[in-house]
Amino acid sequence: MANRYQATQIGYVVIITLAIPIVAVIIAGSTGIYHWAMLAISAFQLILIALFGTLTVKIEDEDLKIHFGLGLIRKSFPLNEIKSTDIVKNKWYYGWGIRFTPHGWLYNVSGYMAVEIDMKGTIKYRIGTNQPDELKKAIDRARA
């Protein structure tokens, strides 16, 4: 399995936003104030951090692969099905995570920059990255 590119983007804002209430529960627990709902919400937030805290992009063999966090949520794009790539800036209100936007599906954990891939015969996808130039070059090189 030839690995031609790999980069992981960390969603610091997502992680911090989800971690603050967890810290509050820990502090409350140290004073003896625990409620089952607080523990349940904290557990759910920890799961969200593990699932959506990072976005890893890889180019391996004949595929562009992405996965969030631990890798349970993933998608693969055959390189020979990619028609074109372009560096784009997402609107702030497109948000983070997996979203359907007016430009197709967005996979993002941080920031507004992305590489848009136009697939043959299907809709477009946007992959969030803090290295848009490098990702676009890597995809274009792998397609050649």
N, C-alpha and C positions, 0 to 999 in steps of 0.2 A: 504494500500500500504506500504509494508515493505521496508524501505530504508536501505540497508546493506553497502553502500559505496557511498561517494560523494567527489569529488575533482575538483577544478577549477584552471586551469592554465592560467595565464595572459600573453599575448603576448606583452611584453613591447617594444620590438624592432619594431613590427608592429605598435603599437599605437604611439610611438614617431615619427617614420618615416612618418606616415600619419598626425600627429599633427603639425609638424614643418611648412609645407606650410600653414596650417590654421592660425597659429600664425602670419606668414608673411602677410597674407591677412588682419588680424585684425590690424596689425601695419600700413599697407598701407592705410587701411580705416580710421585710426585715423588722417591721413594726408590729407584725402579727396580724395585719389586716389582709386576709385573703378571701376571695370569693371565687367560686367555681367558674363564673362567667369571665372573670379577669384572666384566669388561667387558660380557659378555652380560646379566648381571643388572642392571647399571647402565643399559644401553640399554633394557631392559624397564621399569625404574622410571621412566625419562624418558618413555617412551610412556604409562605409566599417569598420570603427572602431566599430560601434555598432554591425555589423554582425560577424566580425572576430577577435575582440579584446581578446576574451577569449574562452577557450574550457572546458566545464564541462563534467565530466564523472560520471555516476551514475549506481549503481546496485540496481534495484528495482524489487521486486517480482521475476519474471522469466526472466528478460531481463537486458542486459548491454545496457545503453543508453548514447549517446553522443549528445551534441549540442554546437554550436558556439554562442557566444555573447548572443543576446536577445532570442535565441531559435528558430528562424525561420528556421535555417538550422540544421537538426537533423538526426540521424540514430539510429536504434535499432537492437540489436543482441540477438536472443533468446539464453539463457544460455545452453539449451539442444542441440543446434546446434554447439556449440563450441567444436572442437575436441581437441585442445591443445593451450597453451599459451607459449610465450617465450619473454624474454627481449632482445631487439635489439637496435643497434645504427644506425641511418639513416645517409646516406651520406649528406654532407652539401648542395649539389646541388639538393637534393630532395625538398628543400624549405619548405614553410609553407602554410597552407590552406588545400585544398582538392586536392590531386594529385594522379595520377596513376603512380606507380613506377614499376620497375622490380619485386618487391616483393608483388605487389597488391596495394590496395587503402591505402593512407596515409591521416590521419586527424591530423593536427598539427598546433600549434600557436607559439611554441617557442622551442628552443633547438633541440637536436638530438636524445634523448632517447625516446623509445616507447615500448609498449607491442604489440607484434604481435599475433593476434588471427587467428587460422586456423579453418575455418568453414567447417563443413561436406559437401562435395560435391560442394563446391564453392571455390573461390579464397581466399587469405589471406588479412587481414586488419591490419594496424598498427595505433595504437592510441597513439599520442604523450603525454608525461607526464613528469613532473619533479619528480615524485614519482613512478618509474617503479616497484620497489620491492613491494610496498604496493598495487599497482593496480593489479599486477600479482597474489599476494596472495589472494586479495579480489575476483578476478574472479575465481581462482581455488577453494577457499572455497565455493563460491556460486554455483559452478557446482557440488560439492560433495553431 
